[in-house]
Every structure is written in C-alpha cells, then in structure tokens.
Amino acid sequence: MPPTPRSSDARQPDRAPRSAAIARMMCERVAAAVAQDFAVDRATLFARTRSSPRDALARQTAMYLAHTVFAISFGQIGRIYGRDRTTVAHACRRIEEARDADGFDERLRRLESHCRRSKSGDARELRINLRVVR
C-alpha cells in the first residue's frame, strides 16, 4: 500500500511553488496595478516602513492579490515585500474582511481581473522575460 501523503506533501497544481524570480515578477505586476489604482508610488509598496494608512492598505491589497491570483505563498510574498509571512497572512485576512464594503469589493474585482488578464501565459512569458533581462 503506498504511503499516505502528509498535508505538506500534497500540493494542488495551482499552489505549486514558484521560482523566486517568477514570484518577484508577478508581485511587480500586481504592485504596478495596485499603485496606479491607489495613486501611490510603487516603491512605497515595497518600503520597509509602515507609511500612511492609505499606503498600508495598498500594500495589503497587493499582497492579497499576489496570493489569491498568482498563488504565491505567504513566505515568498513576505520575502519580496520585506515582511514576515504572518504579516502577509494578516494582510490577506484584512482585505478579505474589507471586501464586505461594496465599493472596495468592486475595486478588488477590477484589480483581480486586470491581474488575471496579465496572468495568461504567465510562467512561459515570465521565463522568456527573465532571459531577456539577464
């Protein structure tokens, strides 16, 4: 009888680990869309300081979208944004709770749609872009 996989061994195909470079490029895409939508500087989203509440909300939104749209783990997102994985988990919970507001939910749907459109062919396209960048 084959061994039963432990929960850490059983991975869903869409939750497969991604290379750090691909995860970073995906987070950059999300950050660009969120920065434009929230009218904040993209660099603010990656800043190590807390910044203003508006900047913090934009950063939390970007982390949430990176996790939900691109299936990037909390740990990888935390490393990219200079935060702990528990901070990323907290951000995702906060944004999920904030979706109850009609205006914010519509804003997130629009951002998710934009990110999903840019996701088509993401891994292949990003690998090609990585070769060009190097």
N, C-alpha and C positions, 0 to 999 in steps of 0.2 A: 504494500500500500504506500503511495507517495506521501511524503510529509505534508502536513497542512501548512500553508504559508502563514507566517505571522503577519499581523496587520501592517507592520513596517515594510514587509517584503511584497505585499500585494499592492501593486500600483495600478491605477487606472491609466489608460493610454493618454488621456488629455492631461494627466498630472505627472507625466514623466519628467524627470529632472532635466533641466536645460543647461547648456554650457553658460558660463558666466558672461561671455561676450555677447551671446544672443540675448540673454536676460537683460543685460545692460542696454542693448539697443532697443529692446521692447520698452523698457522703462523710459528711455529717452523719448520715444514716440509718444507714449502716454503723457509724459511731462510736458512736451511741446503743446499737445492738445489742451491739457488742463490749464497750463499757463496762459494760453490765449483766451480760453473761456473765462477764467477768473481774473484776467487782466493783471497778472503778476509776472515778475521776471522769472524765467525758467530756472536760473541759478538759485533763486530763493527756495525752490522746492528741494534742492539738494544741500542747502545750507545746514550747518550743524547747530545753529541757534534756533530757538523756538519761533522767533519773529512775531508778527501780528496774528490775531485770531483768524483773519482772512487768509493769510499765508499758510497757517497751520491747517485750515480746512482744505485749502487747495492741495497741500502735500498729502493729507489723509485721503483725499479723493484720488490722487494719482496712485498712491499705494494700493488702495482698494481696487482700482481699475486694473492695475498690473496683475493683481492676484486673481480677480474674477474673469477677466477677459483672456489674459495670456497664461493663466495657470502657473504663475511663478510663485515659488514657495515664500513663506514669511521670512525665512532666513536669508534667501537671496535678495529679496526686496530690501530687507534691513541693511545688508551689506552695501547695496547700491545707494541707498538714501542716507547711509551713515547713522542708522538707528538699530536698536535691538529688535529681534524678531517679535518679542512681546509687545513692543510699541506698534509694530505693523499690525499685529492681531487686534490691538486696541483700536487702531485707526479703522480697520475693517468693520469692527463692531459698531463704532460711532457712525460711520457712513451708512451702514445697514439700518441703524435706528433712525437716521436723518431722512431716509427715503420715504418715511411716512408723510413728510411735507410734500404737497402736490408739486410745487414749483421746483423743488430740489430733485424730486424723483424724475421729472421730465428732463431736467438738466443732465442728470446721470444717464438716462436712456439715450439722450442725444450723444453724449460723450462715449458711451459704450458702443453705440452704432458706428461712430467715427473710428473707434479703435478696432472694431471687428472688420470694418471695410479695409483698414490698413493691414489687418492680420492675414488676409488672403495670400497664401504662398509665403507666409512669414519666415519659416525656418530656411527654406531654399533661398529666398530673396535676401535674407539677412546673411547667410553664408556667402553669397555672391558679393554683397556689400562689404563683408569683412575682408574678403580677398582684395577688393579694390582699395580699401583703407590701408591695408598693410603695405 
